[in-house]
Amino acid sequence: MADVQETIQGILSELRRGTIIIGVLSQLTEAQYGYSLVTVLEEKGIAVDPGTLYPLLRRLEKQELLSSSWDTNEARPRKYYQLTAFGHEVYEGLCREWRALTASMKHIIGDEGG
């Protein structure tokens, strides 16, 4: 028999993947480097492992949602990421879809959560 908590955690992991993308995009209207992004997201209640974040940032850059630049003025060089114009349009569209989805889910499961 399956463990309820284990099953819930697996499903939550799937749900979190998409929400992390929206969370990351939401914080990159101004340039940030990876570790600062981990910190900001954590402060806002979204824990993201750096091992998850950095491949995601590279993928979003490859999809042209983000641009990056190196700052070598500090003792430790940092790669900064920021939304592109295309990324901003995609982010806005994702927010619209998220709001519609959450409204639908609220209608389906009700305010009490099931």
SEMI-753519 format. One record per residue (C-alpha): residue in one letter; residue number from 1; x, y, z. Coordinates in steps of 0.25 Angstrom, whole numbers. Each point is the difference from the previous one (the first is absolute). Layout:
# residues N
+-----+-----+-------+-------+-------+
| res |   n |    px |    py |    pz |
+-----+-----+-------+-------+-------+
|   A | NUM |     X |     Y |     Z |
...
+-----+-----+-------+-------+-------+
//
This chain:
# residues 114
+-----+-----+-------+-------+-------+
| res |   n |    px |    py |    pz |
+-----+-----+-------+-------+-------+
|   M |   1 |     0 |     0 |     0 |
|   A |   2 |     5 |    14 |    -4 |
|   D |   3 |     4 |    10 |    11 |
|   V |   4 |    -9 |    12 |     0 |
|   Q |   5 |    11 |    10 |     4 |
|   E |   6 |     9 |    -6 |   -10 |
|   T |   7 |   -10 |     1 |   -11 |
|   I |   8 |    -4 |    14 |     4 |
|   Q |   9 |    15 |     4 |     0 |
|   G |  10 |     2 |    -5 |   -14 |
|   I |  11 |   -12 |     7 |    -6 |
|   L |  12 |     4 |    13 |     7 |
|   S |  13 |    14 |    -1 |    -6 |
|   E |  14 |    -7 |     0 |   -14 |
|   L |  15 |    -9 |    12 |     4 |
|   R |  16 |    12 |     7 |     5 |
|   R |  17 |     8 |    -1 |   -13 |
|   G |  18 |    -9 |    10 |    -8 |
|   T |  19 |    -2 |     9 |    12 |
|   I |  20 |    15 |     2 |     2 |
|   I |  21 |     1 |     5 |   -15 |
|   I |  22 |   -11 |    10 |     3 |
|   G |  23 |     7 |     4 |    13 |
|   V |  24 |    14 |     1 |    -7 |
|   L |  25 |    -6 |     9 |   -11 |
|   S |  26 |    -7 |     9 |    10 |
|   Q |  27 |    13 |     4 |     7 |
|   L |  28 |     8 |     3 |   -13 |
|   T |  29 |    -6 |    13 |    -4 |
|   E |  30 |    13 |     5 |     6 |
|   A |  31 |    14 |    -7 |    -2 |
|   Q |  32 |     3 |   -10 |    11 |
|   Y |  33 |    11 |   -11 |     1 |
|   G |  34 |    -4 |   -14 |     4 |
|   Y |  35 |     3 |     0 |    15 |
|   S |  36 |    -8 |    13 |     2 |
|   L |  37 |   -11 |    -6 |    -7 |
|   V |  38 |     0 |   -12 |     9 |
|   T |  39 |     0 |     9 |    12 |
|   V |  40 |   -12 |     9 |    -5 |
|   L |  41 |    -8 |   -12 |    -4 |
|   E |  42 |     2 |    -7 |    13 |
|   E |  43 |    -4 |    13 |     8 |
|   K |  44 |   -13 |     0 |    -8 |
|   G |  45 |    -3 |   -14 |     3 |
|   I |  46 |     5 |    -8 |   -12 |
|   A |  47 |    12 |    -8 |     3 |
|   V |  48 |     9 |    -3 |   -12 |
|   D |  49 |    12 |    -9 |     1 |
|   P |  50 |    12 |     6 |    -8 |
|   G |  51 |     1 |   -13 |    -7 |
|   T |  52 |   -13 |     2 |    -6 |
|   L |  53 |     1 |    15 |    -2 |
|   Y |  54 |    12 |     1 |    -8 |
|   P |  55 |    -4 |   -10 |   -11 |
|   L |  56 |   -13 |     7 |     0 |
|   L |  57 |     6 |    13 |    -3 |
|   R |  58 |     9 |    -5 |   -11 |
|   R |  59 |   -13 |    -7 |    -6 |
|   L |  60 |    -8 |    13 |     1 |
|   E |  61 |    12 |     8 |    -6 |
|   K |  62 |     0 |   -10 |   -12 |
|   Q |  63 |   -15 |     2 |    -2 |
|   E |  64 |     4 |    15 |    -1 |
|   L |  65 |    -9 |     3 |    12 |
|   L |  66 |    13 |     5 |     8 |
|   S |  67 |    12 |     7 |    -4 |
|   S |  68 |    13 |     0 |     8 |
|   S |  69 |    13 |     8 |     2 |
|   W |  70 |    12 |    -2 |     9 |
|   D |  71 |     4 |    10 |    10 |
|   T |  72 |    15 |    -2 |     3 |
|   N |  73 |     2 |    13 |     8 |
|   E |  74 |    -2 |    -8 |    13 |
|   A |  75 |    10 |    -9 |     6 |
|   R |  76 |    -8 |   -12 |    -5 |
|   P |  77 |    -6 |     1 |   -14 |
|   R |  78 |   -15 |    -1 |     0 |
|   K |  79 |   -10 |    -3 |   -11 |
|   Y |  80 |   -12 |     9 |     0 |
|   Y |  81 |   -13 |    -4 |    -6 |
|   Q |  82 |   -12 |     9 |    -5 |
|   L |  83 |   -13 |    -2 |    -7 |
|   T |  84 |     1 |     3 |   -15 |
|   A |  85 |   -12 |     8 |    -7 |
|   F |  86 |    -4 |   -14 |    -5 |
|   G |  87 |     1 |    -6 |    14 |
|   H |  88 |    -8 |    11 |     6 |
|   E |  89 |   -11 |    -3 |   -10 |
|   V |  90 |     0 |   -14 |     3 |
|   Y |  91 |     0 |     3 |    15 |
|   E |  92 |   -12 |     9 |    -2 |
|   G |  93 |    -7 |   -11 |    -8 |
|   L |  94 |     3 |   -11 |    11 |
|   C |  95 |    -5 |     9 |    11 |
|   R |  96 |   -13 |     1 |    -8 |
|   E |  97 |    -1 |   -15 |    -1 |
|   W |  98 |     4 |    -2 |    14 |
|   R |  99 |   -11 |     9 |     5 |
|   A | 100 |   -11 |    -7 |    -9 |
|   L | 101 |     5 |   -14 |     5 |
|   T | 102 |     0 |     4 |    14 |
|   A | 103 |   -14 |     6 |    -1 |
|   S | 104 |    -5 |   -13 |    -7 |
|   M | 105 |     7 |    -9 |    11 |
|   K | 106 |    -6 |     9 |    11 |
|   H | 107 |   -14 |    -2 |    -7 |
|   I | 108 |     2 |   -15 |    -1 |
|   I | 109 |     6 |    -3 |    14 |
|   G | 110 |    -7 |    11 |     7 |
|   D | 111 |     6 |    10 |    11 |
|   E | 112 |     2 |   -11 |    10 |
|   G | 113 |     9 |    -8 |    -9 |
|   G | 114 |    -7 |   -13 |    -3 |
+-----+-----+-------+-------+-------+
//
